[in-house]
Amino acid sequence: MTISAYAKTGATFTLDDLAESQLLDDAQTGQALGVKTTTLAIWRSTGRYALPYIKVGRLVRYKVGDIRAFIERRTKTHTGEGV
């Protein structure tokens, strides 16, 4: 199912439900990561975290595959691992 189909039904989604190339907006990406859209804006402007995004004019989109890769890079098994 596409993200627009989820939006039409009001159902929630997980990244596993979406194709790698599917594009998400700030709100959808924030929902998937559990952060606010303002946090994503700060990450983009400061480069704090390497979460790739696509910018067309003033629109910002994130590929599902990039979000999955970001989560994998940030996944640790214990607190002694580097950030």
Secondary structure, 3 states (H helix, E strand, C coil): CCHHHHHHHCCCCCHHHCCCCCEECHHHHHHHHCCCHHHHHHHHHHCCCCCCCEEECCEEEEEHHHHHHHHHHHCCCCCCCCC
